[in-house]
Amino acid sequence: YYEEHADVRSAAQYGADAASGGRHAPSAKPAGARPPAKELLTESQAEAKLRARLQSFLADASQRSHALPASLNSFERMVAHRLAAELGLEHVSTGEGKQRFVTLYKEGAAPPTGAAGAAEEPRQGAAAVRGGEAEVEALLA
């Protein structure tokens, strides 16, 4: 709305204008408009989706590591870290912003260290859970 009208308004103000046919009534989408936002998942939905993916990774003996897509939002990455710790996997976040992703490692498949653009320290077990709690605290602050 702001990009289209260069005006900040509350939902109530926008709704009142739209209902009365005012200058801020909804208009056709301009060419090149952004795609619809990604549907936000509840914690249980995110957990079910990620648990299936992690269990599939664990069942595949040929895979030692698995990178989750960068399309996961911060909440989904937090759930992935928590599930990975629960399943005994090492897990590392790499990248920044929209390119941030989580890589999972099976036991004995150590993540690379000392590389350029190195990832955070891998988390495992109770330290991972505490790290996840810190992420939740940061999100809630």
HELIX and SHEET records of a PDB file:
HELIX    1   1 TYR A    2  HIS A    5  1                                   4    
HELIX    2   2 ALA A   11  ALA A   19  1                                   9    
HELIX    3   3 GLU A   43  ALA A   59  1                                  17    
HELIX    4   4 SER A   74  GLU A   86  1                                  13    
HELIX    5   5 GLY A   97  GLN A   99  5                                   3    
HELIX    6   6 GLY A  125  LEU A  140  1                                  16    
SHEET    1   A 3 SER A  65  ALA A  67  0                                        
SHEET    2   A 3 PHE A 101  TYR A 105 -1                                        
SHEET    3   A 3 GLU A  90  THR A  94 -1                                        
END                                                                             
